[in-house]
Amino acid sequence: MRSSRPLPALSPRYASINGGVLAAGGLCLILLMSGLIILFTQVILGYPTIVGQMGFTGGPVVAGVILMLFAAILAFGLAALYSGVWQIRHKRRHPRMLVVAEYAFTGLAILGTLACLISVFADD
């Protein structure tokens, strides 16, 4: 639920700095999650990876949930990169990005909890 108080205005300089940090964080998430998705897909398919031969003992449901969680974090990184570049360019906050970030964080928390629960119950 949104607060009734408006967000305080940012100075253009602070908005640019804040946007740069947001864009850098989004870029880091994109790079890390892309690498993890590629690595995890190679492990699931049984191919040798850059870190050596690895094995995956989970089932297809666990693999799907893990890949879905990685893809959701990748999407969050894309949204952060977009918001940061928009903030650098326009020197102010994106009007809807705070709400998107709140929903994305809630979704990621739910997906993470589901991934943990499925991995626990799939071991039986």
QUIVEN-V819083 format. One line per field, one symbol per residue. burial: # if it has 9 or more other ideal C-beta (glycine too) atoms within 8 Angstrom, else .. Layout:
burial: ???
//
This chain:
burial: .........#....##.#############..##.##.#####.....#........#..###.########################....##..##.##..##.##..##.##..##..#..
//
